[in-house]
Amino acid sequence: MNKKIISEDQLNELKGFEDVLDLILDGKSLHTLDKKSQKSHDNYDLYNFLEQESVRLFYIDSFFGSKLKNIERFPQTELLLEKQKGNRSLMKEELTEILGRKDSPLLKHLKGAFESAFKE
């Protein structure tokens, strides 16, 4: 017969549901834990959780700490840098073209600043 171990507080909460539990448990009996046993059981649960968390964190560290094989075999860094340099030069050309016009926002703001600064 399998035993289902619950605390005394949980057993008190289940008062009145004994018939329902008999149908659910199918032959498993309920046993309460004394305070000392419950404390060691809680310590075991905590230790088990910490062990599993340690293993999970180890795998995450090994995943992020090492380079992926595709990146090592097919590096894309140089290609991406060249693309970004091309994009940057295109943006500089567009920006200088826009700012070089007589009705550009930069010239309008500079004109407003100079007029307000040198007003008599």
PAGU-818505 format. One record per residue (C-alpha): x, y, z; residue number from 1; chain. Coordinates in steps of 0.05 Angstrom, whole numbers, always signed. Example, Ala and Ser with C-alpha at 12.3 -4.5 7.8 and 13.67 -1.06 7.14 Angstrom:
# residues 2
+--------+--------+--------+-----+---+
|     c1 |     c2 |     c3 |   k | c |
+--------+--------+--------+-----+---+
|   +246 |    -90 |   +156 |   1 | A |
|   +273 |    -21 |   +143 |   2 | A |
+--------+--------+--------+-----+---+
# end
This chain:
# residues 120
+--------+--------+--------+-----+---+
|     c1 |     c2 |     c3 |   k | c |
+--------+--------+--------+-----+---+
|     +0 |     +0 |     +0 |   1 | A |
|    +28 |    +68 |    -20 |   2 | A |
|    +29 |   +122 |    +32 |   3 | A |
|    +13 |   +195 |    +19 |   4 | A |
|    +47 |   +238 |    +71 |   5 | A |
|    +16 |   +304 |    +89 |   6 | A |
|    +26 |   +354 |   +146 |   7 | A |
|    -20 |   +360 |   +205 |   8 | A |
|    -45 |   +428 |   +180 |   9 | A |
|    -63 |   +398 |   +113 |  10 | A |
|    -99 |   +341 |   +148 |  11 | A |
|   -140 |   +391 |   +188 |  12 | A |
|   -160 |   +426 |   +123 |  13 | A |
|   -184 |   +361 |    +94 |  14 | A |
|   -234 |   +346 |   +150 |  15 | A |
|   -301 |   +328 |   +119 |  16 | A |
|   -271 |   +306 |    +53 |  17 | A |
|   -249 |   +236 |    +76 |  18 | A |
|   -301 |   +200 |    +33 |  19 | A |
|   -279 |   +239 |    -29 |  20 | A |
|   -206 |   +225 |    -14 |  21 | A |
|   -221 |   +151 |     -7 |  22 | A |
|   -246 |   +151 |    -79 |  23 | A |
|   -187 |   +192 |   -104 |  24 | A |
|   -130 |   +158 |    -68 |  25 | A |
|   -150 |    +86 |    -88 |  26 | A |
|   -119 |    +50 |    -29 |  27 | A |
|    -66 |   +101 |    -11 |  28 | A |
|    -69 |   +118 |    +62 |  29 | A |
|    -57 |   +187 |    +92 |  30 | A |
|     -4 |   +193 |   +146 |  31 | A |
|    +15 |   +255 |   +184 |  32 | A |
|    +86 |   +276 |   +197 |  33 | A |
|   +110 |   +299 |   +264 |  34 | A |
|   +146 |   +366 |   +267 |  35 | A |
|   +217 |   +336 |   +264 |  36 | A |
|   +201 |   +291 |   +205 |  37 | A |
|   +165 |   +348 |   +169 |  38 | A |
|   +226 |   +393 |   +178 |  39 | A |
|   +273 |   +341 |   +148 |  40 | A |
|   +223 |   +328 |    +92 |  41 | A |
|   +221 |   +404 |    +77 |  42 | A |
|   +297 |   +406 |    +79 |  43 | A |
|   +299 |   +349 |    +29 |  44 | A |
|   +251 |   +386 |    -18 |  45 | A |
|   +293 |   +449 |    -12 |  46 | A |
|   +358 |   +411 |    -25 |  47 | A |
|   +327 |   +375 |    -84 |  48 | A |
|   +303 |   +441 |   -114 |  49 | A |
|   +371 |   +472 |   -105 |  50 | A |
|   +405 |   +413 |   -138 |  51 | A |
|   +359 |   +417 |   -198 |  52 | A |
|   +368 |   +492 |   -203 |  53 | A |
|   +443 |   +484 |   -200 |  54 | A |
|   +441 |   +435 |   -258 |  55 | A |
|   +394 |   +480 |   -298 |  56 | A |
|   +440 |   +541 |   -287 |  57 | A |
|   +501 |   +499 |   -307 |  58 | A |
|   +468 |   +481 |   -373 |  59 | A |
|   +447 |   +553 |   -386 |  60 | A |
|   +518 |   +577 |   -371 |  61 | A |
|   +548 |   +525 |   -418 |  62 | A |
|   +499 |   +544 |   -472 |  63 | A |
|   +512 |   +619 |   -469 |  64 | A |
|   +585 |   +613 |   -449 |  65 | A |
|   +609 |   +576 |   -510 |  66 | A |
|   +602 |   +597 |   -582 |  67 | A |
|   +551 |   +561 |   -624 |  68 | A |
|   +579 |   +515 |   -677 |  69 | A |
|   +545 |   +552 |   -734 |  70 | A |
|   +577 |   +618 |   -714 |  71 | A |
|   +645 |   +585 |   -711 |  72 | A |
|   +637 |   +551 |   -779 |  73 | A |
|   +602 |   +608 |   -816 |  74 | A |
|   +623 |   +675 |   -785 |  75 | A |
|   +580 |   +733 |   -809 |  76 | A |
|   +614 |   +789 |   -771 |  77 | A |
|   +654 |   +817 |   -829 |  78 | A |
|   +594 |   +816 |   -876 |  79 | A |
|   +550 |   +850 |   -825 |  80 | A |
|   +603 |   +903 |   -811 |  81 | A |
|   +610 |   +918 |   -886 |  82 | A |
|   +534 |   +924 |   -892 |  83 | A |
|   +531 |   +972 |   -834 |  84 | A |
|   +587 |  +1014 |   -861 |  85 | A |
|   +550 |  +1020 |   -927 |  86 | A |
|   +485 |  +1039 |   -891 |  87 | A |
|   +522 |  +1090 |   -849 |  88 | A |
|   +554 |  +1123 |   -910 |  89 | A |
|   +486 |  +1126 |   -946 |  90 | A |
|   +454 |  +1158 |   -884 |  91 | A |
|   +510 |  +1209 |   -880 |  92 | A |
|   +501 |  +1228 |   -953 |  93 | A |
|   +425 |  +1235 |   -943 |  94 | A |
|   +434 |  +1276 |   -880 |  95 | A |
|   +485 |  +1324 |   -910 |  96 | A |
|   +440 |  +1332 |   -971 |  97 | A |
|   +380 |  +1349 |   -927 |  98 | A |
|   +419 |  +1395 |   -880 |  99 | A |
|   +454 |  +1430 |   -937 | 100 | A |
|   +390 |  +1459 |   -967 | 101 | A |
|   +370 |  +1530 |   -951 | 102 | A |
|   +304 |  +1509 |   -921 | 103 | A |
|   +333 |  +1454 |   -877 | 104 | A |
|   +309 |  +1448 |   -805 | 105 | A |
|   +380 |  +1458 |   -779 | 106 | A |
|   +389 |  +1525 |   -815 | 107 | A |
|   +319 |  +1548 |   -792 | 108 | A |
|   +337 |  +1534 |   -719 | 109 | A |
|   +405 |  +1566 |   -725 | 110 | A |
|   +374 |  +1627 |   -757 | 111 | A |
|   +323 |  +1632 |   -701 | 112 | A |
|   +378 |  +1624 |   -648 | 113 | A |
|   +422 |  +1678 |   -679 | 114 | A |
|   +363 |  +1726 |   -689 | 115 | A |
|   +341 |  +1719 |   -617 | 116 | A |
|   +413 |  +1724 |   -590 | 117 | A |
|   +432 |  +1786 |   -629 | 118 | A |
|   +366 |  +1823 |   -624 | 119 | A |
|   +370 |  +1895 |   -601 | 120 | A |
+--------+--------+--------+-----+---+
# end
